[in-house]
């Protein structure tokens, strides 16, 4: 089975794959010796949007090698559909996002995903489905680069429950959006959220 990892660094993207994927036109191939996540992250803060591509038959090993030594934080979230087929979105720190949060110690990813969705929007998840995908992104925490791995799951709720955003987590809105509302989200969200939405459409 074909394997691909996408690591988001601000607006830049590193694609690691064991096949030649369909990549953006402005993407540039990169050698293994040039894959240093800290340097690429620093470059992404200065140079803006760049997509780097590296193809190798043992890409899982390459991924382990380049992320070795970088602290990994685990998170989980969901694409939640209500009884009318609308998707749950939150508005946090000026961007549209999907509900998610950090996994507690000893907690399973699936359990964390449900807990975070329920806490962030004050709803009860009635259905937990399959894992949609895992996403990776880098950011700086206390001056050190960290890698966040987030597992995303299909979820459902009965009917159309009222949503209450968890304001202490900087969530200003929690809303149900249908297909006609998605362009509004796509104009003001994160690239990895766009990737998830492509998978669930």
Protein Blocks (a to p, Z undefined) as FASTA:
>chain_A
ZZdddddehjbccdddfbdcdddfkbccddfklmcfklmmmmmmmnopaddddddfklml
mmmmmmgoiacddddddddddfkopacdddeehiacdddddddehiafklmmmmmmmmmn
opacfbdcddfbdcdddddeehiacdddddddddddehjadddddfknopabdcdddfkl
mmmmmmmccfklmmmmmmmZZ
